[in-house]
Amino acid sequence: MPRYCAVKACRNRGGAASRQDNKRISFYPFPLHDKPRLQKWVANMKREGWIPSRHQYLCSEHFTEDCFDIRWGIRYLKNTAIPSIFPSVEDVYVL
Ligand SMILES: [Zn+2]
């Protein structure tokens, strides 16, 4: 199953086409078990009131470098990470 980023303005997809200019894009599920943190994710996405499903992901583009731990060459999202990089509303609607 290809993974899609839940950010509407973001075109990142999982699978074969996920490498863009050698940038590694990973996908992370929403912290559905951690309600306070989930609320922060959704608030930062400006989608208050929305509840993501277990099958929705955010891509690594929305997290700053300090949200990640690197172990054995693998990038892990810290369990305190909050996504903070989103396209502005203008970017979404003025294309
Ligand atoms: Zn994305």
PDB file of the backbone (N, CA, C, O) and the ligand in Angstrom, with CONECT records:
HET     ZN  A 101       1
ATOM      1  N   MET A   1       0.842  -1.214   0.000  1.00  0.00           N
ATOM      2  CA  MET A   1       0.000   0.000   0.000  1.00  0.00           C
ATOM      3  C   MET A   1       0.869   1.253   0.000  1.00  0.00           C
ATOM      4  O   MET A   1       1.676   1.439   0.911  1.00  0.00           O
ATOM      5  N   PRO A   2       0.722   2.095  -0.983  1.00  0.00           N
ATOM      6  CA  PRO A   2       1.494   3.337  -0.926  1.00  0.00           C
ATOM      7  C   PRO A   2       0.990   4.210   0.214  1.00  0.00           C
ATOM      8  O   PRO A   2      -0.192   4.196   0.556  1.00  0.00           O
ATOM      9  N   ARG A   3       1.903   4.961   0.787  1.00  0.00           N
ATOM     10  CA  ARG A   3       1.500   5.877   1.847  1.00  0.00           C
ATOM     11  C   ARG A   3       1.407   7.270   1.267  1.00  0.00           C
ATOM     12  O   ARG A   3       2.177   7.659   0.389  1.00  0.00           O
ATOM     13  N   TYR A   4       0.447   8.006   1.780  1.00  0.00           N
ATOM     14  CA  TYR A   4       0.248   9.373   1.333  1.00  0.00           C
ATOM     15  C   TYR A   4       0.421  10.290   2.517  1.00  0.00           C
ATOM     16  O   TYR A   4       0.080   9.938   3.647  1.00  0.00           O
ATOM     17  N   CYS A   5       0.942  11.447   2.261  1.00  0.00           N
ATOM     18  CA  CYS A   5       1.021  12.438   3.318  1.00  0.00           C
ATOM     19  C   CYS A   5      -0.359  13.054   3.504  1.00  0.00           C
ATOM     20  O   CYS A   5      -1.038  13.371   2.527  1.00  0.00           O
ATOM     21  N   ALA A   6      -0.776  13.226   4.760  1.00  0.00           N
ATOM     22  CA  ALA A   6      -2.114  13.750   5.045  1.00  0.00           C
ATOM     23  C   ALA A   6      -2.222  15.256   4.827  1.00  0.00           C
ATOM     24  O   ALA A   6      -3.318  15.811   4.910  1.00  0.00           O
ATOM     25  N   VAL A   7      -1.103  15.925   4.549  1.00  0.00           N
ATOM     26  CA  VAL A   7      -1.143  17.367   4.299  1.00  0.00           C
ATOM     27  C   VAL A   7      -1.561  17.602   2.857  1.00  0.00           C
ATOM     28  O   VAL A   7      -0.899  17.149   1.923  1.00  0.00           O
ATOM     29  N   LYS A   8      -2.677  18.321   2.687  1.00  0.00           N
ATOM     30  CA  LYS A   8      -3.238  18.463   1.342  1.00  0.00           C
ATOM     31  C   LYS A   8      -2.269  19.080   0.344  1.00  0.00           C
ATOM     32  O   LYS A   8      -2.201  18.658  -0.811  1.00  0.00           O
ATOM     33  N   ALA A   9      -1.527  20.069   0.792  1.00  0.00           N
ATOM     34  CA  ALA A   9      -0.650  20.771  -0.144  1.00  0.00           C
ATOM     35  C   ALA A   9       0.651  20.022  -0.391  1.00  0.00           C
ATOM     36  O   ALA A   9       1.482  20.459  -1.187  1.00  0.00           O
ATOM     37  N   CYS A  10       0.824  18.920   0.275  1.00  0.00           N
ATOM     38  CA  CYS A  10       2.072  18.172   0.177  1.00  0.00           C
ATOM     39  C   CYS A  10       1.883  17.033  -0.812  1.00  0.00           C
ATOM     40  O   CYS A  10       0.905  16.290  -0.737  1.00  0.00           O
ATOM     41  N   ARG A  11       2.809  16.902  -1.725  1.00  0.00           N
ATOM     42  CA  ARG A  11       2.623  15.883  -2.767  1.00  0.00           C
ATOM     43  C   ARG A  11       3.418  14.621  -2.493  1.00  0.00           C
ATOM     44  O   ARG A  11       3.527  13.759  -3.364  1.00  0.00           O
ATOM     45  N   ASN A  12       3.965  14.501  -1.317  1.00  0.00           N
ATOM     46  CA  ASN A  12       4.814  13.344  -1.078  1.00  0.00           C
ATOM     47  C   ASN A  12       3.993  12.062  -0.977  1.00  0.00           C
ATOM     48  O   ASN A  12       2.925  12.009  -0.367  1.00  0.00           O
ATOM     49  N   ARG A  13       4.548  11.044  -1.605  1.00  0.00           N
ATOM     50  CA  ARG A  13       3.921   9.735  -1.642  1.00  0.00           C
ATOM     51  C   ARG A  13       4.943   8.703  -1.253  1.00  0.00           C
ATOM     52  O   ARG A  13       6.140   8.876  -1.487  1.00  0.00           O
ATOM     53  N   GLY A  14       4.472   7.630  -0.660  1.00  0.00           N
ATOM     54  CA  GLY A  14       5.379   6.525  -0.397  1.00  0.00           C
ATOM     55  C   GLY A  14       5.571   5.696  -1.655  1.00  0.00           C
ATOM     56  O   GLY A  14       4.963   5.956  -2.693  1.00  0.00           O
ATOM     57  N   GLY A  15       6.430   4.692  -1.542  1.00  0.00           N
ATOM     58  CA  GLY A  15       6.642   3.810  -2.677  1.00  0.00           C
ATOM     59  C   GLY A  15       7.759   4.288  -3.579  1.00  0.00           C
ATOM     60  O   GLY A  15       8.604   5.085  -3.174  1.00  0.00           O
ATOM     61  N   ALA A  16       7.754   3.796  -4.798  1.00  0.00           N
ATOM     62  CA  ALA A  16       8.885   3.990  -5.703  1.00  0.00           C
ATOM     63  C   ALA A  16       9.177   5.457  -6.000  1.00  0.00           C
ATOM     64  O   ALA A  16      10.328   5.822  -6.239  1.00  0.00           O
ATOM     65  N   ALA A  17       8.151   6.294  -5.986  1.00  0.00           N
ATOM     66  CA  ALA A  17       8.355   7.682  -6.387  1.00  0.00           C
ATOM     67  C   ALA A  17       8.699   8.588  -5.207  1.00  0.00           C
ATOM     68  O   ALA A  17       8.667   9.812  -5.334  1.00  0.00           O
ATOM     69  N   SER A  18       9.026   7.993  -4.064  1.00  0.00           N
ATOM     70  CA  SER A  18       9.181   8.829  -2.878  1.00  0.00           C
ATOM     71  C   SER A  18      10.539   9.523  -2.793  1.00  0.00           C
ATOM     72  O   SER A  18      10.719  10.414  -1.964  1.00  0.00           O
ATOM     73  N   ARG A  19      11.478   9.140  -3.617  1.00  0.00           N
ATOM     74  CA  ARG A  19      12.779   9.807  -3.564  1.00  0.00           C
ATOM     75  C   ARG A  19      12.789  10.998  -4.511  1.00  0.00           C
ATOM     76  O   ARG A  19      12.644  10.859  -5.726  1.00  0.00           O
ATOM     77  N   GLN A  20      12.963  12.152  -3.925  1.00  0.00           N
ATOM     78  CA  GLN A  20      13.024  13.359  -4.740  1.00  0.00           C
ATOM     79  C   GLN A  20      14.382  13.987  -4.505  1.00  0.00           C
ATOM     80  O   GLN A  20      14.709  14.353  -3.375  1.00  0.00           O
ATOM     81  N   ASP A  21      15.152  14.113  -5.521  1.00  0.00           N
ATOM     82  CA  ASP A  21      16.464  14.744  -5.394  1.00  0.00           C
ATOM     83  C   ASP A  21      17.270  14.140  -4.247  1.00  0.00           C
ATOM     84  O   ASP A  21      17.935  14.861  -3.503  1.00  0.00           O
ATOM     85  N   ASN A  22      17.211  12.845  -4.109  1.00  0.00           N
ATOM     86  CA  ASN A  22      17.950  12.148  -3.063  1.00  0.00           C
ATOM     87  C   ASN A  22      17.499  12.487  -1.650  1.00  0.00           C
ATOM     88  O   ASN A  22      18.135  12.081  -0.677  1.00  0.00           O
ATOM     89  N   LYS A  23      16.425  13.215  -1.538  1.00  0.00           N
ATOM     90  CA  LYS A  23      15.919  13.510  -0.204  1.00  0.00           C
ATOM     91  C   LYS A  23      15.184  12.287   0.288  1.00  0.00           C
ATOM     92  O   LYS A  23      14.369  11.715  -0.437  1.00  0.00           O
ATOM     93  N   ARG A  24      15.461  11.882   1.508  1.00  0.00           N
ATOM     94  CA  ARG A  24      14.740  10.730   2.030  1.00  0.00           C
ATOM     95  C   ARG A  24      13.471  11.174   2.698  1.00  0.00           C
ATOM     96  O   ARG A  24      13.483  11.996   3.614  1.00  0.00           O
ATOM     97  N   ILE A  25      12.394  10.630   2.239  1.00  0.00           N
ATOM     98  CA  ILE A  25      11.113  10.978   2.837  1.00  0.00           C
ATOM     99  C   ILE A  25      10.568   9.753   3.550  1.00  0.00           C
ATOM    100  O   ILE A  25      10.429   8.678   2.968  1.00  0.00           O
ATOM    101  N   SER A  26      10.269   9.942   4.804  1.00  0.00           N
ATOM    102  CA  SER A  26       9.675   8.847   5.569  1.00  0.00           C
ATOM    103  C   SER A  26       8.264   9.260   5.954  1.00  0.00           C
ATOM    104  O   SER A  26       7.905  10.437   5.913  1.00  0.00           O
ATOM    105  N   PHE A  27       7.488   8.277   6.322  1.00  0.00           N
ATOM    106  CA  PHE A  27       6.110   8.560   6.716  1.00  0.00           C
ATOM    107  C   PHE A  27       5.884   8.095   8.140  1.00  0.00           C
ATOM    108  O   PHE A  27       6.336   7.023   8.543  1.00  0.00           O
ATOM    109  N   TYR A  28       5.180   8.918   8.890  1.00  0.00           N
ATOM    110  CA  TYR A  28       4.959   8.610  10.300  1.00  0.00           C
ATOM    111  C   TYR A  28       3.473   8.647  10.610  1.00  0.00           C
ATOM    112  O   TYR A  28       2.775   9.585  10.222  1.00  0.00           O
ATOM    113  N   PRO A  29       2.989   7.626  11.309  1.00  0.00           N
ATOM    114  CA  PRO A  29       1.570   7.619  11.674  1.00  0.00           C
ATOM    115  C   PRO A  29       1.286   8.664  12.752  1.00  0.00           C
ATOM    116  O   PRO A  29       2.191   9.093  13.468  1.00  0.00           O
ATOM    117  N   PHE A  30       0.070   9.052  12.854  1.00  0.00           N
ATOM    118  CA  PHE A  30      -0.330  10.010  13.894  1.00  0.00           C
ATOM    119  C   PHE A  30      -0.278   9.323  15.265  1.00  0.00           C
ATOM    120  O   PHE A  30      -0.525   8.122  15.368  1.00  0.00           O
ATOM    121  N   PRO A  31       0.040  10.078  16.302  1.00  0.00           N
ATOM    122  CA  PRO A  31       0.128   9.483  17.656  1.00  0.00           C
ATOM    123  C   PRO A  31      -1.258   9.314  18.265  1.00  0.00           C
ATOM    124  O   PRO A  31      -1.615  10.002  19.222  1.00  0.00           O
ATOM    125  N   LEU A  32      -2.033   8.392  17.703  1.00  0.00           N
ATOM    126  CA  LEU A  32      -3.442   8.258  18.098  1.00  0.00           C
ATOM    127  C   LEU A  32      -3.613   7.842  19.557  1.00  0.00           C
ATOM    128  O   LEU A  32      -4.659   8.084  20.159  1.00  0.00           O
ATOM    129  N   HIS A  33      -2.590   7.219  20.117  1.00  0.00           N
ATOM    130  CA  HIS A  33      -2.646   6.752  21.498  1.00  0.00           C
ATOM    131  C   HIS A  33      -2.310   7.877  22.481  1.00  0.00           C
ATOM    132  O   HIS A  33      -2.486   7.728  23.690  1.00  0.00           O
ATOM    133  N   ASP A  34      -1.830   8.990  21.956  1.00  0.00           N
ATOM    134  CA  ASP A  34      -1.349  10.086  22.801  1.00  0.00           C
ATOM    135  C   ASP A  34      -2.153  11.344  22.458  1.00  0.00           C
ATOM    136  O   ASP A  34      -1.731  12.166  21.645  1.00  0.00           O
ATOM    137  N   LYS A  35      -3.300  11.470  23.085  1.00  0.00           N
ATOM    138  CA  LYS A  35      -4.261  12.508  22.707  1.00  0.00           C
ATOM    139  C   LYS A  35      -3.707  13.937  22.782  1.00  0.00           C
ATOM    140  O   LYS A  35      -3.915  14.713  21.849  1.00  0.00           O
ATOM    141  N   PRO A  36      -3.003  14.310  23.875  1.00  0.00           N
ATOM    142  CA  PRO A  36      -2.486  15.683  23.925  1.00  0.00           C
ATOM    143  C   PRO A  36      -1.540  15.981  22.768  1.00  0.00           C
ATOM    144  O   PRO A  36      -1.563  17.071  22.195  1.00  0.00           O
ATOM    145  N   ARG A  37      -0.712  15.000  22.435  1.00  0.00           N
ATOM    146  CA  ARG A  37       0.234  15.211  21.344  1.00  0.00           C
ATOM    147  C   ARG A  37      -0.495  15.199  19.998  1.00  0.00           C
ATOM    148  O   ARG A  37      -0.179  15.983  19.104  1.00  0.00           O
ATOM    149  N   LEU A  38      -1.456  14.315  19.871  1.00  0.00           N
ATOM    150  CA  LEU A  38      -2.242  14.269  18.639  1.00  0.00           C
ATOM    151  C   LEU A  38      -2.915  15.615  18.387  1.00  0.00           C
ATOM    152  O   LEU A  38      -2.956  16.099  17.256  1.00  0.00           O
ATOM    153  N   GLN A  39      -3.441  16.211  19.454  1.00  0.00           N
ATOM    154  CA  GLN A  39      -4.100  17.515  19.305  1.00  0.00           C
ATOM    155  C   GLN A  39      -3.136  18.566  18.786  1.00  0.00           C
ATOM    156  O   GLN A  39      -3.511  19.421  17.984  1.00  0.00           O
ATOM    157  N   LYS A  40      -1.884  18.499  19.248  1.00  0.00           N
ATOM    158  CA  LYS A  40      -0.907  19.476  18.780  1.00  0.00           C
ATOM    159  C   LYS A  40      -0.591  19.265  17.300  1.00  0.00           C
ATOM    160  O   LYS A  40      -0.425  20.227  16.549  1.00  0.00           O
ATOM    161  N   TRP A  41      -0.512  18.033  16.900  1.00  0.00           N
ATOM    162  CA  TRP A  41      -0.262  17.750  15.482  1.00  0.00           C
ATOM    163  C   TRP A  41      -1.384  18.342  14.636  1.00  0.00           C
ATOM    164  O   TRP A  41      -1.144  19.041  13.652  1.00  0.00           O
ATOM    165  N   VAL A  42      -2.620  18.042  15.048  1.00  0.00           N
ATOM    166  CA  VAL A  42      -3.767  18.474  14.259  1.00  0.00           C
ATOM    167  C   VAL A  42      -3.888  20.000  14.287  1.00  0.00           C
ATOM    168  O   VAL A  42      -4.222  20.617  13.276  1.00  0.00           O
ATOM    169  N   ALA A  43      -3.615  20.608  15.452  1.00  0.00           N
ATOM    170  CA  ALA A  43      -3.677  22.068  15.552  1.00  0.00           C
ATOM    171  C   ALA A  43      -2.632  22.704  14.637  1.00  0.00           C
ATOM    172  O   ALA A  43      -2.919  23.698  13.970  1.00  0.00           O
ATOM    173  N   ASN A  44      -1.440  22.149  14.598  1.00  0.00           N
ATOM    174  CA  ASN A  44      -0.406  22.699  13.732  1.00  0.00           C
ATOM    175  C   ASN A  44      -0.767  22.547  12.256  1.00  0.00           C
ATOM    176  O   ASN A  44      -0.343  23.345  11.420  1.00  0.00           O
ATOM    177  N   MET A  45      -1.540  21.533  11.949  1.00  0.00           N
ATOM    178  CA  MET A  45      -1.999  21.345  10.575  1.00  0.00           C
ATOM    179  C   MET A  45      -3.154  22.281  10.248  1.00  0.00           C
ATOM    180  O   MET A  45      -3.609  22.337   9.105  1.00  0.00           O
ATOM    181  N   LYS A  46      -3.625  23.016  11.251  1.00  0.00           N
ATOM    182  CA  LYS A  46      -4.781  23.894  11.113  1.00  0.00           C
ATOM    183  C   LYS A  46      -6.027  23.095  10.715  1.00  0.00           C
ATOM    184  O   LYS A  46      -6.840  23.530   9.899  1.00  0.00           O
ATOM    185  N   ARG A  47      -6.142  21.936  11.311  1.00  0.00           N
ATOM    186  CA  ARG A  47      -7.305  21.099  11.026  1.00  0.00           C
ATOM    187  C   ARG A  47      -7.977  20.697  12.327  1.00  0.00           C
ATOM    188  O   ARG A  47      -8.331  19.534  12.516  1.00  0.00           O
ATOM    189  N   GLU A  48      -8.150  21.649  13.215  1.00  0.00           N
ATOM    190  CA  GLU A  48      -8.772  21.370  14.509  1.00  0.00           C
ATOM    191  C   GLU A  48     -10.106  20.651  14.324  1.00  0.00           C
ATOM    192  O   GLU A  48     -10.892  20.979  13.435  1.00  0.00           O
ATOM    193  N   GLY A  49     -10.335  19.680  15.170  1.00  0.00           N
ATOM    194  CA  GLY A  49     -11.589  18.952  15.099  1.00  0.00           C
ATOM    195  C   GLY A  49     -11.504  17.735  14.197  1.00  0.00           C
ATOM    196  O   GLY A  49     -12.383  16.873  14.210  1.00  0.00           O
ATOM    197  N   TRP A  50     -10.441  17.674  13.418  1.00  0.00           N
ATOM    198  CA  TRP A  50     -10.268  16.534  12.513  1.00  0.00           C
ATOM    199  C   TRP A  50      -9.592  15.401  13.261  1.00  0.00           C
ATOM    200  O   TRP A  50      -8.672  15.629  14.046  1.00  0.00           O
ATOM    201  N   ILE A  51     -10.045  14.186  13.018  1.00  0.00           N
ATOM    202  CA  ILE A  51      -9.398  13.042  13.654  1.00  0.00           C
ATOM    203  C   ILE A  51      -8.829  12.140  12.564  1.00  0.00           C
ATOM    204  O   ILE A  51      -9.570  11.537  11.788  1.00  0.00           O
ATOM    205  N   PRO A  52      -7.512  12.060  12.520  1.00  0.00           N
ATOM    206  CA  PRO A  52      -6.902  11.209  11.490  1.00  0.00           C
ATOM    207  C   PRO A  52      -7.162   9.740  11.782  1.00  0.00           C
ATOM    208  O   PRO A  52      -7.419   9.363  12.925  1.00  0.00           O
ATOM    209  N   SER A  53      -7.097   8.933  10.770  1.00  0.00           N
ATOM    210  CA  SER A  53      -7.281   7.498  10.971  1.00  0.00           C
ATOM    211  C   SER A  53      -5.934   6.825  11.165  1.00  0.00           C
ATOM    212  O   SER A  53      -4.881   7.445  11.014  1.00  0.00           O
ATOM    213  N   ARG A  54      -5.990   5.557  11.501  1.00  0.00           N
ATOM    214  CA  ARG A  54      -4.775   4.785  11.696  1.00  0.00           C
ATOM    215  C   ARG A  54      -3.990   4.649  10.398  1.00  0.00           C
ATOM    216  O   ARG A  54      -2.812   4.292  10.412  1.00  0.00           O
ATOM    217  N   HIS A  55      -4.636   4.932   9.294  1.00  0.00           N
ATOM    218  CA  HIS A  55      -3.988   4.713   8.005  1.00  0.00           C
ATOM    219  C   HIS A  55      -3.485   6.004   7.388  1.00  0.00           C
ATOM    220  O   HIS A  55      -3.153   6.047   6.203  1.00  0.00           O
ATOM    221  N   GLN A  56      -3.430   7.044   8.184  1.00  0.00           N
ATOM    222  CA  GLN A  56      -2.930   8.306   7.652  1.00  0.00           C
ATOM    223  C   GLN A  56      -1.585   8.644   8.263  1.00  0.00           C
ATOM    224  O   GLN A  56      -1.289   8.290   9.404  1.00  0.00           O
ATOM    225  N   TYR A  57      -0.788   9.329   7.484  1.00  0.00           N
ATOM    226  CA  TYR A  57       0.593   9.599   7.860  1.00  0.00           C
ATOM    227  C   TYR A  57       0.961  11.037   7.551  1.00  0.00           C
ATOM    228  O   TYR A  57       0.341  11.700   6.720  1.00  0.00           O
ATOM    229  N   LEU A  58       1.985  11.494   8.244  1.00  0.00           N
ATOM    230  CA  LEU A  58       2.632  12.740   7.852  1.00  0.00           C
ATOM    231  C   LEU A  58       4.017  12.376   7.349  1.00  0.00           C
ATOM    232  O   LEU A  58       4.639  11.435   7.843  1.00  0.00           O
ATOM    233  N   CYS A  59       4.492  13.116   6.373  1.00  0.00           N
ATOM    234  CA  CYS A  59       5.830  12.805   5.889  1.00  0.00           C
ATOM    235  C   CYS A  59       6.868  13.613   6.659  1.00  0.00           C
ATOM    236  O   CYS A  59       6.553  14.587   7.343  1.00  0.00           O
ATOM    237  N   SER A  60       8.098  13.178   6.526  1.00  0.00           N
ATOM    238  CA  SER A  60       9.187  13.754   7.318  1.00  0.00           C
ATOM    239  C   SER A  60       9.455  15.222   6.997  1.00  0.00           C
ATOM    240  O   SER A  60      10.156  15.899   7.750  1.00  0.00           O
ATOM    241  N   GLU A  61       8.908  15.722   5.892  1.00  0.00           N
ATOM    242  CA  GLU A  61       9.110  17.119   5.514  1.00  0.00           C
ATOM    243  C   GLU A  61       8.522  18.101   6.517  1.00  0.00           C
ATOM    244  O   GLU A  61       8.891  19.276   6.532  1.00  0.00           O
ATOM    245  N   HIS A  62       7.615  17.625   7.348  1.00  0.00           N
ATOM    246  CA  HIS A  62       6.920  18.544   8.253  1.00  0.00           C
ATOM    247  C   HIS A  62       7.546  18.616   9.640  1.00  0.00           C
ATOM    248  O   HIS A  62       7.035  19.281  10.541  1.00  0.00           O
ATOM    249  N   PHE A  63       8.653  17.922   9.784  1.00  0.00           N
ATOM    250  CA  PHE A  63       9.330  17.901  11.078  1.00  0.00           C
ATOM    251  C   PHE A  63      10.706  18.549  10.953  1.00  0.00           C
ATOM    252  O   PHE A  63      11.401  18.381   9.951  1.00  0.00           O
ATOM    253  N   THR A  64      11.078  19.280  11.976  1.00  0.00           N
ATOM    254  CA  THR A  64      12.421  19.858  11.977  1.00  0.00           C
ATOM    255  C   THR A  64      13.433  18.769  12.336  1.00  0.00           C
ATOM    256  O   THR A  64      13.068  17.721  12.868  1.00  0.00           O
ATOM    257  N   GLU A  65      14.697  19.027  12.042  1.00  0.00           N
ATOM    258  CA  GLU A  65      15.746  18.038  12.276  1.00  0.00           C
ATOM    259  C   GLU A  65      15.780  17.536  13.716  1.00  0.00           C
ATOM    260  O   GLU A  65      16.055  16.363  13.964  1.00  0.00           O
ATOM    261  N   ASP A  66      15.500  18.426  14.659  1.00  0.00           N
ATOM    262  CA  ASP A  66      15.612  17.997  16.060  1.00  0.00           C
ATOM    263  C   ASP A  66      14.448  17.107  16.506  1.00  0.00           C
ATOM    264  O   ASP A  66      14.390  16.697  17.665  1.00  0.00           O
ATOM    265  N   CYS A  67      13.533  16.812  15.600  1.00  0.00           N
ATOM    266  CA  CYS A  67      12.473  15.861  15.921  1.00  0.00           C
ATOM    267  C   CYS A  67      12.935  14.426  15.732  1.00  0.00           C
ATOM    268  O   CYS A  67      12.222  13.488  16.088  1.00  0.00           O
ATOM    269  N   PHE A  68      14.138  14.251  15.166  1.00  0.00           N
ATOM    270  CA  PHE A  68      14.586  12.903  14.816  1.00  0.00           C
ATOM    271  C   PHE A  68      15.765  12.444  15.664  1.00  0.00           C
ATOM    272  O   PHE A  68      16.612  13.233  16.083  1.00  0.00           O
ATOM    273  N   ASP A  69      15.783  11.161  15.893  1.00  0.00           N
ATOM    274  CA  ASP A  69      16.942  10.482  16.451  1.00  0.00           C
ATOM    275  C   ASP A  69      17.493   9.606  15.341  1.00  0.00           C
ATOM    276  O   ASP A  69      16.732   8.974  14.607  1.00  0.00           O
ATOM    277  N   ILE A  70      18.799   9.567  15.217  1.00  0.00           N
ATOM    278  CA  ILE A  70      19.379   8.676  14.220  1.00  0.00           C
ATOM    279  C   ILE A  70      20.105   7.562  14.939  1.00  0.00           C
ATOM    280  O   ILE A  70      21.043   7.806  15.698  1.00  0.00           O
ATOM    281  N   ARG A  71      19.673   6.354  14.701  1.00  0.00           N
ATOM    282  CA  ARG A  71      20.316   5.196  15.314  1.00  0.00           C
ATOM    283  C   ARG A  71      20.614   4.188  14.227  1.00  0.00           C
ATOM    284  O   ARG A  71      19.727   3.804  13.465  1.00  0.00           O
ATOM    285  N   TRP A  72      21.866   3.759  14.155  1.00  0.00           N
ATOM    286  CA  TRP A  72      22.264   2.766  13.162  1.00  0.00           C
ATOM    287  C   TRP A  72      21.876   3.207  11.756  1.00  0.00           C
ATOM    288  O   TRP A  72      21.493   2.390  10.918  1.00  0.00           O
ATOM    289  N   GLY A  73      21.978   4.481  11.516  1.00  0.00           N
ATOM    290  CA  GLY A  73      21.684   4.977  10.168  1.00  0.00           C
ATOM    291  C   GLY A  73      20.208   5.065   9.848  1.00  0.00           C
ATOM    292  O   GLY A  73      19.826   5.419   8.732  1.00  0.00           O
ATOM    293  N   ILE A  74      19.382   4.744  10.823  1.00  0.00           N
ATOM    294  CA  ILE A  74      17.941   4.814  10.581  1.00  0.00           C
ATOM    295  C   ILE A  74      17.389   6.000  11.349  1.00  0.00           C
ATOM    296  O   ILE A  74      17.745   6.233  12.505  1.00  0.00           O
ATOM    297  N   ARG A  75      16.526   6.737  10.699  1.00  0.00           N
ATOM    298  CA  ARG A  75      15.978   7.925  11.310  1.00  0.00           C
ATOM    299  C   ARG A  75      14.680   7.590  12.023  1.00  0.00           C
ATOM    300  O   ARG A  75      13.735   7.085  11.416  1.00  0.00           O
ATOM    301  N   TYR A  76      14.644   7.870  13.292  1.00  0.00           N
ATOM    302  CA  TYR A  76      13.441   7.635  14.076  1.00  0.00           C
ATOM    303  C   TYR A  76      12.840   8.964  14.491  1.00  0.00           C
ATOM    304  O   TYR A  76      13.552   9.921  14.795  1.00  0.00           O
ATOM    305  N   LEU A  77      11.535   9.004  14.496  1.00  0.00           N
ATOM    306  CA  LEU A  77      10.866  10.183  15.016  1.00  0.00           C
ATOM    307  C   LEU A  77      10.825  10.070  16.533  1.00  0.00           C
ATOM    308  O   LEU A  77      10.394   9.051  17.072  1.00  0.00           O
ATOM    309  N   LYS A  78      11.269  11.108  17.216  1.00  0.00           N
ATOM    310  CA  LYS A  78      11.206  11.084  18.682  1.00  0.00           C
ATOM    311  C   LYS A  78       9.757  11.018  19.131  1.00  0.00           C
ATOM    312  O   LYS A  78       8.862  11.525  18.454  1.00  0.00           O
ATOM    313  N   ASN A  79       9.533  10.387  20.279  1.00  0.00           N
ATOM    314  CA  ASN A  79       8.133  10.255  20.695  1.00  0.00           C
ATOM    315  C   ASN A  79       7.587  11.519  21.339  1.00  0.00           C
ATOM    316  O   ASN A  79       6.498  11.512  21.913  1.00  0.00           O
ATOM    317  N   THR A  80       8.344  12.600  21.244  1.00  0.00           N
ATOM    318  CA  THR A  80       7.837  13.899  21.678  1.00  0.00           C
ATOM    319  C   THR A  80       7.695  14.854  20.494  1.00  0.00           C
ATOM    320  O   THR A  80       7.307  16.010  20.667  1.00  0.00           O
ATOM    321  N   ALA A  81       8.008  14.373  19.301  1.00  0.00           N
ATOM    322  CA  ALA A  81       8.077  15.272  18.138  1.00  0.00           C
ATOM    323  C   ALA A  81       6.709  15.823  17.757  1.00  0.00           C
ATOM    324  O   ALA A  81       5.703  15.114  17.780  1.00  0.00           O
ATOM    325  N   ILE A  82       6.699  17.102  17.407  1.00  0.00           N
ATOM    326  CA  ILE A  82       5.487  17.765  16.926  1.00  0.00           C
ATOM    327  C   ILE A  82       5.824  18.355  15.558  1.00  0.00           C
ATOM    328  O   ILE A  82       6.819  19.069  15.430  1.00  0.00           O
ATOM    329  N   PRO A  83       5.031  18.078  14.553  1.00  0.00           N
ATOM    330  CA  PRO A  83       5.325  18.654  13.234  1.00  0.00           C
ATOM    331  C   PRO A  83       5.071  20.156  13.237  1.00  0.00           C
ATOM    332  O   PRO A  83       4.075  20.617  13.794  1.00  0.00           O
ATOM    333  N   SER A  84       5.962  20.915  12.621  1.00  0.00           N
ATOM    334  CA  SER A  84       5.794  22.374  12.661  1.00  0.00           C
ATOM    335  C   SER A  84       5.987  23.032  11.308  1.00  0.00           C
ATOM    336  O   SER A  84       5.816  24.245  11.185  1.00  0.00           O
ATOM    337  N   ILE A  85       6.334  22.271  10.304  1.00  0.00           N
ATOM    338  CA  ILE A  85       6.599  22.874   8.998  1.00  0.00           C
ATOM    339  C   ILE A  85       5.447  22.544   8.052  1.00  0.00           C
ATOM    340  O   ILE A  85       5.318  21.420   7.567  1.00  0.00           O
ATOM    341  N   PHE A  86       4.629  23.538   7.809  1.00  0.00           N
ATOM    342  CA  PHE A  86       3.500  23.322   6.908  1.00  0.00           C
ATOM    343  C   PHE A  86       3.419  24.460   5.914  1.00  0.00           C
ATOM    344  O   PHE A  86       3.780  25.593   6.231  1.00  0.00           O
ATOM    345  N   PRO A  87       2.951  24.169   4.724  1.00  0.00           N
ATOM    346  CA  PRO A  87       2.747  25.251   3.761  1.00  0.00           C
ATOM    347  C   PRO A  87       1.682  26.195   4.303  1.00  0.00           C
ATOM    348  O   PRO A  87       0.750  25.753   4.976  1.00  0.00           O
ATOM    349  N   SER A  88       1.804  27.457   4.028  1.00  0.00           N
ATOM    350  CA  SER A  88       0.787  28.390   4.515  1.00  0.00           C
ATOM    351  C   SER A  88      -0.501  28.190   3.724  1.00  0.00           C
ATOM    352  O   SER A  88      -0.505  27.561   2.665  1.00  0.00           O
ATOM    353  N   VAL A  89      -1.584  28.729   4.249  1.00  0.00           N
ATOM    354  CA  VAL A  89      -2.874  28.598   3.583  1.00  0.00           C
ATOM    355  C   VAL A  89      -2.810  29.175   2.175  1.00  0.00           C
ATOM    356  O   VAL A  89      -3.412  28.635   1.247  1.00  0.00           O
ATOM    357  N   GLU A  90      -2.083  30.267   2.023  1.00  0.00           N
ATOM    358  CA  GLU A  90      -1.939  30.880   0.702  1.00  0.00           C
ATOM    359  C   GLU A  90      -1.322  29.900  -0.286  1.00  0.00           C
ATOM    360  O   GLU A  90      -1.741  29.807  -1.440  1.00  0.00           O
ATOM    361  N   ASP A  91      -0.313  29.169   0.195  1.00  0.00           N
ATOM    362  CA  ASP A  91       0.328  28.200  -0.699  1.00  0.00           C
ATOM    363  C   ASP A  91      -0.635  27.113  -1.126  1.00  0.00           C
ATOM    364  O   ASP A  91      -0.517  26.544  -2.211  1.00  0.00           O
ATOM    365  N   VAL A  92      -1.600  26.833  -0.242  1.00  0.00           N
ATOM    366  CA  VAL A  92      -2.539  25.753  -0.545  1.00  0.00           C
ATOM    367  C   VAL A  92      -3.529  26.189  -1.610  1.00  0.00           C
ATOM    368  O   VAL A  92      -3.856  25.422  -2.516  1.00  0.00           O
ATOM    369  N   TYR A  93      -4.005  27.421  -1.500  1.00  0.00           N
ATOM    370  CA  TYR A  93      -5.114  27.816  -2.362  1.00  0.00           C
ATOM    371  C   TYR A  93      -4.730  28.653  -3.555  1.00  0.00           C
ATOM    372  O   TYR A  93      -5.502  28.741  -4.510  1.00  0.00           O
ATOM    373  N   VAL A  94      -3.563  29.274  -3.539  1.00  0.00           N
ATOM    374  CA  VAL A  94      -3.165  30.084  -4.689  1.00  0.00           C
ATOM    375  C   VAL A  94      -2.124  29.299  -5.468  1.00  0.00           C
ATOM    376  O   VAL A  94      -0.933  29.328  -5.157  1.00  0.00           O
ATOM    377  N   LEU A  95      -2.592  28.612  -6.464  1.00  0.00           N
ATOM    378  CA  LEU A  95      -1.677  27.771  -7.239  1.00  0.00           C
ATOM    379  C   LEU A  95      -1.565  28.295  -8.653  1.00  0.00           C
ATOM    380  O   LEU A  95      -0.840  27.724  -9.468  1.00  0.00           O
TER     381      LEU A  95
HETATM  382 ZN    ZN A 101       4.044  15.883   3.630  1.00  0.00          ZN2+
END
